Amino acid sequence: MQLSGFNGNLALVTGAGGGIGRALVQLLASSGCTVVATDVTAPDFTGLNGVHSRALDVTDSMAAAALVDDIEQRLGPIGFGVNVAGVLQSGTIDSIDDEQWRRTFAVNTDGVFYLCRALARVMQPRRQGALVTVGSNAAGVPRHAMAAYAASKAATGMFMRCLGLELAPFGIRCNTVAPGSTMTPMQTGMWSDSSGAEKVVAGMPDIYKTGIPLGKLAQPEDVANAVMFLLSDQAGHIVMDDLYVDGGATLRS
């Protein structure tokens, strides 16, 4: 099945400098989209046609709104919005300080709210569009020493469902992709030695973490492909969904 609905459309992607965001930008561009790729520092997509790189701090609500307005004026109507920007904060609850907690929510939750609010305001009058947020399977399963991250992703997941309920009557579809362990710098940064991948796949009973039944970590393209599906015409009747892409790690769909 060939996914459709991308050619000639305009997509805005946050967190485009990282593994999943970069893979998604490449897929969108190759499918005929014009893409505005953003990150805290404008990501480099030199040589990739149709990609405009912009700097965006998603925790700045005024900057998010201004960027959406500028894109609409300069490039045209935004058809797709994808929140990929995220930060990982690990540590037990007694060790996380106030600033770490606030920063995690500022990026993972507030940033999604700011961008989706700005996009909803321009999409509603057109009565069309699709919004996808890359969340985490940690939103649905407790994780040891990851309370801030898991809580922020859980809040964002419910926000996307509420947003989907509000925007569905306007023909705007809102969904979440929930990856598990994915081969990105965020994942490898948690490993203490070269056996990190093996331990994740096998599971770590000492911290009550199941392994991955599929026997491998996800690649960024695996997650990006799921986002592409939810943006496509072929997902035209899917809204408020939370699509787990974790090789069965959470034992749920």
WOQUI-V841685 format. One record per pair of residues at least 4 apart in sequence whose ideal C-beta (glycine too) atoms are under 6 Angstrom apart, sorted by the first residue. I is the first residue (numbers start at 1). J is the second residue. Records with the same first field share a line. If there is no record, write none. Layout:
I: J / J
This chain:
3: 228 / 232 / 234
4: 233
5: 232 / 233
6: 31 / 32 / 33
7: 32
9: 33 / 79
10: 34 / 75 / 76 / 78 / 79
11: 28 / 33 / 35 / 80
12: 36 / 78 / 81
13: 21 / 24 / 25 / 37 / 82
14: 38 / 58 / 83 / 84 / 85
15: 21 / 84 / 85
16: 21 / 25 / 37 / 38 / 39 / 43
17: 39 / 43
19: 184 / 220
20: 84 / 220 / 223 / 224
21: 84
23: 220 / 221 / 224
24: 224 / 227
25: 35 / 37
27: 224 / 228
28: 33 / 35
29: 35 / 48 / 50 / 51
34: 50
35: 51
36: 52 / 54 / 71
37: 43 / 45 / 51 / 53
38: 54 / 56
39: 43
40: 57
41: 55
42: 53 / 54 / 55
43: 53
45: 51 / 53
56: 67
57: 63
58: 85 / 111
59: 106 / 107 / 111
61: 114
64: 114 / 115 / 118
65: 118
68: 118
70: 74
71: 75 / 78
72: 122
79: 129
80: 130 / 231
81: 119 / 131
82: 132
83: 112 / 115 / 133
84: 134
85: 111
86: 108
87: 107
88: 149 / 186
89: 100 / 104 / 148 / 149
90: 145 / 146
91: 95 / 96 / 145
92: 145
93: 147
96: 100 / 101 / 148
101: 148
102: 106
104: 108 / 148 / 152
105: 109 / 152
106: 110
107: 111
108: 152 / 156
109: 152 / 155 / 156
112: 116 / 133 / 156
113: 117
116: 120 / 131 / 163
119: 123
120: 124
123: 129 / 172
124: 170
127: 170 / 171
128: 171
129: 172
130: 173 / 231
131: 174
132: 175 / 227 / 230
133: 160 / 176
134: 177
135: 139 / 153 / 156 / 157 / 176 / 178
136: 153 / 178
137: 178 / 180 / 244 / 246 / 250
138: 143 / 146 / 150 / 153
139: 153 / 154 / 157
141: 250
143: 150
144: 207
146: 150
147: 151
157: 176 / 242
160: 174 / 176
161: 240
163: 167 / 174
164: 168 / 174 / 239 / 240
167: 172 / 174
168: 239
173: 239
175: 230 / 241
176: 242
177: 226 / 227 / 243 / 245
178: 242 / 244
179: 218 / 223 / 245
180: 246 / 249
181: 187 / 200 / 217
182: 187 / 218 / 223
183: 217 / 219
185: 189
191: 196
195: 199
197: 217
199: 204
201: 211 / 212
202: 211
203: 209 / 210 / 211
204: 209
210: 249
212: 247 / 249
213: 248
214: 247 / 248
218: 222
221: 225
223: 245
226: 243 / 245
229: 235
230: 235
246: 250
